[in-house]
């Protein structure tokens, strides 16, 4: 399970950028448009298994993944791992000292392993959250690629103009609207 602990404080596109893209010159729908910015951003992030703007998340694991833990989303900097906690055999939550794990970066991928000659501590596997890894993921807003912003705007335009997943054309035929944003995000898939 992956959960957000500290949400991003901004989104890849601003309300003003969204309104300019949508050609909206009034404030009547600002709340609706802001909600659509959030939805379009989440859709793009899910498509790529990434988080675009820096935020803190926690990942709950049931076991140590065979000694090598690969974080499920990107990008994570080498110093992005905030903490690793685990429930010991006595049922007490412990924080793993930073000397007891090594963070390796391989491009966008981050792998966590025990130091040479060490093994992970034993965990109580039936604890509600046996292992919790807290880490920072994402980048600064000004480092987000243009194709990501374009994909979010394309999805936003689709959501704004077509408030349904399927629309009916002039011939009364149901047409599912295309999501060209997926093509813009292909290079970002992790």
Buried (B, 14 or more C-beta within 10 A) or exposed (E): EEEEEEEBEEBBBEBEBBBEBBEBEEEEBEEEBBEBBEBBBBBBBEBBEBBBBBBBBBBEBEEBBEEEBEBBBBBBBEEBBBEBBBBBEEEEEEEBEEEBBBBEBEEBEBBBBBEEEEEBBEBBEEBEBBBBBBBBBBBEBEEBBEBBBBBBBBBBBBBBEEEEEEEEEEEEEEEEEEBEBBEBBEEBEE
